[in-house]
Amino acid sequence: MSKEKLASIIESVLFIYGEEMGFNSLLKITESKEDEIEGALKIIKEKYGKHNSGLVLILGDKKAQITTNPANAFYIEKIIKDGFDKTLTISALETLTIIAYLGPVSRARIDQIRGVNSSFILRNLLIRGLIEKVVDKNRSYVILYNVTGDTLKFLGIAKEEQLPEYEKYRGILEPKFSEIEKNHE
C-alpha cells in the first residue's frame, strides 16, 4: 500500500473515531508497521499545515487525534453555545432515535444511516447527558453509544425494548447492518 493511501485511510479513521487513538489501534486497523503509521501521520500533519486547514493533527505519546484548528475556536464556541441554548434539533432527535433503537451503536453506523458526519450531534447529546459511551466488547478500539437511564426515565420507560414498535424496527435494521459489516470484514 502506498504512503498516500495509508495516510488517507488513517485520516478517515481518525476523523470518524473523533477522539485520540493509540498507534496500537491504528496498527491493527491498517495492518501496517509502526514506521509506516508514523510516515502516514507525517503526511497528514504536513497536509493540514500547508493549507491553513480547519483541522489539525495532534500527536502525543504513540497517540493521534484529528481536531479543529484552535485558530477557529471563537467560531466553534459560538455554534456550541447556540446549540445548547436551544431545544434538540431534528438531526439530534434523529440521532437519539437511532441510538435508542439500535444501541449500543457505533458512530460509523450512525453516520451511515444518517448519511452525514454525526460527531457534533453526538458531542451535544453526550454533554446533555442523553447518551453515553461504552466500549465494544469485541473490539476494544471501537466506541459505541447508548441512551442513558435519564433519557429512558424522561421517556417514561425502563428499557429500550419498551419503545414503540422496538422489535419491529430493530428486526428490520439489525440484519441489514450485520450483513453490511460482514461484507466489510
C-alpha positions as CSV (number, residue, x, y, z in Angstrom):
1,M,0.0,0.0,0.0
2,S,1.3,3.5,-0.9
3,K,2.2,6.0,1.8
4,E,-0.5,8.3,0.4
5,K,-3.2,5.6,0.6
6,L,-2.2,4.7,4.1
7,A,-2.4,8.4,5.1
8,S,-5.9,8.6,3.5
9,I,-7.1,5.6,5.5
10,I,-5.6,6.8,8.8
11,E,-7.1,10.3,8.2
12,S,-10.5,8.8,7.6
13,V,-10.3,6.5,10.6
14,L,-9.2,9.3,13.0
15,F,-11.9,11.7,11.6
16,I,-14.6,9.1,12.1
17,Y,-13.3,8.0,15.5
18,G,-13.4,11.6,16.7
19,E,-11.1,11.0,19.7
20,E,-7.5,10.3,20.5
21,M,-6.5,6.9,19.1
22,G,-3.4,4.9,20.0
23,F,-0.9,3.6,17.5
24,N,-1.7,0.0,18.5
25,S,-5.3,0.5,17.3
26,L,-4.0,2.1,14.1
27,L,-1.6,-0.8,13.6
28,K,-4.5,-3.3,14.0
29,I,-6.9,-1.5,11.8
30,T,-4.5,-0.8,8.9
31,E,-2.3,-3.9,9.3
32,S,0.7,-1.7,8.9
33,K,4.1,-1.3,10.7
34,E,4.7,1.4,13.2
35,D,7.2,3.3,10.9
36,E,4.6,3.3,8.2
37,I,2.0,4.7,10.6
38,E,4.4,7.4,11.6
39,G,5.1,8.3,8.0
40,A,1.4,8.5,7.1
41,L,0.8,10.7,10.1
42,K,3.6,13.0,9.0
43,I,1.9,13.3,5.6
44,I,-1.4,14.2,7.2
45,K,0.3,16.8,9.6
46,E,2.1,18.4,6.6
47,K,-1.1,18.5,4.6
48,Y,-3.0,20.3,7.3
49,G,-0.1,22.7,7.9
50,K,0.3,23.7,4.3
51,H,-3.2,24.6,3.5
52,N,-4.2,26.5,6.7
53,S,-6.8,23.8,7.3
54,G,-9.7,24.0,9.7
55,L,-8.4,20.7,11.0
56,V,-5.2,19.8,12.8
57,L,-3.5,16.5,13.7
58,I,-2.4,16.3,17.3
59,L,0.3,13.8,18.0
60,G,1.0,12.6,21.5
61,D,2.8,9.6,23.1
62,K,2.0,7.0,20.5
63,K,-1.4,8.5,20.0
64,A,-3.1,10.7,17.3
65,Q,-6.2,12.7,17.0
66,I,-7.8,15.0,14.4
67,T,-9.4,18.1,15.9
68,T,-10.4,21.5,14.9
69,N,-7.9,24.3,14.4
70,P,-7.5,26.3,17.6
71,A,-7.4,29.5,15.5
72,N,-11.1,28.9,14.7
73,A,-12.1,28.4,18.4
74,F,-14.1,31.7,18.6
75,Y,-16.5,30.5,15.8
76,I,-16.7,26.9,17.1
77,E,-17.6,28.3,20.6
78,K,-20.4,30.3,19.0
79,I,-22.0,27.3,17.4
80,I,-21.6,25.2,20.5
81,K,-23.2,27.9,22.7
82,D,-26.0,28.4,20.3
83,G,-26.6,24.6,20.2
84,F,-27.0,24.3,23.9
85,D,-29.3,27.3,24.3
86,K,-31.9,25.6,22.1
87,T,-34.1,22.6,22.2
88,L,-32.9,19.5,20.3
89,T,-32.7,19.9,16.6
90,I,-34.4,17.4,14.2
91,S,-30.9,16.0,13.5
92,A,-30.2,15.5,17.2
93,L,-33.6,13.8,17.7
94,E,-32.9,11.6,14.6
95,T,-29.6,10.6,16.1
96,L,-31.0,10.0,19.5
97,T,-33.7,7.8,17.9
98,I,-31.1,5.7,16.1
99,I,-29.2,5.2,19.3
100,A,-32.3,4.3,21.2
101,Y,-33.5,1.7,18.7
102,L,-30.1,0.2,17.7
103,G,-27.9,1.0,20.7
104,P,-25.3,0.3,21.6
105,V,-24.3,1.5,18.2
106,S,-21.0,2.9,16.6
107,R,-20.6,6.4,15.3
108,A,-19.8,4.8,11.9
109,R,-23.1,3.1,11.8
110,I,-25.0,6.2,12.9
111,D,-23.2,8.2,10.2
112,Q,-24.0,5.5,7.6
113,I,-27.7,5.6,8.5
114,R,-27.9,9.4,8.5
115,G,-25.6,9.9,5.5
116,V,-23.6,12.7,7.3
117,N,-21.0,13.1,10.0
118,S,-22.7,13.0,13.4
119,S,-19.7,13.9,15.7
120,F,-21.0,17.3,16.7
121,I,-24.5,16.0,17.4
122,L,-23.1,13.1,19.4
123,R,-21.0,15.5,21.5
124,N,-24.0,17.7,22.1
125,L,-26.1,14.6,23.2
126,L,-23.2,13.5,25.5
127,I,-22.8,16.8,27.1
128,R,-26.6,17.0,27.7
129,G,-26.4,13.5,29.4
130,L,-28.8,11.9,26.9
131,I,-26.3,9.3,25.7
132,E,-23.2,7.6,27.0
133,K,-20.1,6.0,25.5
134,V,-19.4,2.3,26.0
135,V,-16.5,0.2,24.7
136,D,-17.3,-2.5,22.2
137,K,-16.8,-5.9,24.0
138,N,-15.4,-7.5,20.8
139,R,-13.3,-4.6,19.5
140,S,-11.8,-2.5,22.3
141,Y,-10.8,0.3,20.0
142,V,-14.5,0.9,19.0
143,I,-16.6,3.3,21.0
144,L,-20.4,2.6,21.0
145,Y,-23.2,4.9,22.0
146,N,-26.2,4.1,24.1
147,V,-29.0,6.1,25.7
148,T,-28.7,6.9,29.4
149,G,-31.0,5.9,32.2
150,D,-32.1,9.6,32.4
151,T,-33.2,9.5,28.8
152,L,-35.3,6.4,29.4
153,K,-36.8,8.0,32.5
154,F,-37.7,11.1,30.6
155,L,-39.4,8.9,28.0
156,G,-41.3,7.1,30.8
157,I,-39.8,3.7,30.1
158,A,-37.4,1.4,32.0
159,K,-35.6,-0.1,29.0
160,E,-35.2,0.4,25.2
161,E,-37.4,-2.6,24.5
162,Q,-40.4,-0.6,25.7
163,L,-40.0,2.0,22.8
164,P,-42.9,1.9,20.3
165,E,-42.5,-0.9,17.8
166,Y,-39.0,-1.6,19.1
167,E,-38.8,-5.2,18.0
168,K,-40.2,-4.4,14.5
169,Y,-37.7,-1.6,13.8
170,R,-34.7,-3.4,15.3
171,G,-35.7,-6.6,13.5
172,I,-35.7,-4.7,10.2
173,L,-32.5,-2.7,10.7
174,E,-30.2,-5.0,12.6
175,P,-29.9,-7.8,10.0
176,K,-29.2,-5.3,7.2
177,F,-26.3,-3.7,9.2
178,S,-25.0,-7.1,10.3
179,E,-24.8,-8.1,6.7
180,I,-23.0,-4.9,5.7
181,E,-20.5,-5.3,8.5
182,K,-19.8,-8.9,7.4
183,N,-19.1,-7.8,3.9
184,H,-16.6,-5.2,5.2
185,E,-14.6,-7.6,7.3
